[in-house]
Amino acid sequence: MTTPLFLLRCLEIGLSIRDLDEVTIGLVLDIWTEKANDSVRYKQVAG
């Protein structure tokens, strides 16, 4: 992943450059992945 692509993903999830001091690359990617899953409708939800 290139730096511009990483920064674009940070902007998509609402992280600023200052926020990046507080989080890891892995956390940013996890948040971005979960954001993509937010619109998925599941037939069965774990309860």
Order of alpha helices (4+ residues) and beta strands (2+ residues): alpha-alpha
